[in-house]
Amino acid sequence: MRLDKLLANMGFGTRKDVKKLIKQKAVTVDDIVVKDVGLQVDPEKQAVVIFGERVTYEPMIYLLMNKPAGVISATEDNYDRTVIDLLEPYHRHFEPFPVGRLDKDTEGFLLITNDGQLTHNLLSPKKHVPKVYYAKIAGEVTEQHIALFEQGVVIDDGYETKPAKLTILQSGDVSEIELEISEGKFHQVKRMFKAIGTEVTYLKRLSMGPLQLGNELALGEYRELTADEVLQLQERP
């Protein structure tokens, strides 16, 4: 594996960041200072060290994608493109999977990893991991709805959702809102607004837990999480 790919994959920043580390003579392989970012290394047999600390190789990847509409959150499908189809062959090699699901027509924040334990922790109802969505709503959303969502909304199958934080950005015939929920029932956001007599016409997830999508990724683009971001996810209670 190329050294820059290895270190980027292990959370030491982008390949540009790795180049800076090598220019600083901070990286050694088998006690030899590395000068070539493209050096081929075997992380399971060779000692890769940064600033005196050995890099422990774990074949885990953590990706953040800005999911586009029309692509499904699955590892494979006979009819539609999946989020895995959008990955480079190098990342597909690790056999990652999406953390939870976004509807086919929903855009935004999607984690993709091969870390099963982290996935379980993020999706477990007991963990109450918050997720924030932006939506456009056909119909007027009012202050009354804020209070209703705070209490929990009874959706079409009789289930009462956990308290949710509704923020109205614009109210009118077409309303714009942000909604924070801590669970992930099937089509939950759409069903919550349907329960109050409105309809979601556009939906985008903005964040999950401590991480936010931001504006750096175009639709369909993705990036590797930094070591600090992975640590934030792992350290959640």
Secondary structure, 3 states (H helix, E strand, C coil): CEHHHHHHHCCCCCHHHHHHHHHCCCEEECCEECCCCCCECCCCCCCEEECCEECCCCCCCEEEEEECCCCECCCCCCCCCECHHHCCHHHHCCCCEECCCCCCCCEEEEEEECCHHHHHHHHCHHHCCCEEEEEEEEECCCHHHHHHHHHCCECCCCCECCCCEEEEEECCCEEEEEEEECCCCCCHHHHHHHHCCCEEEEEEEEEECCEECCCCCCCCCEEECCHHHHHHHHCCC
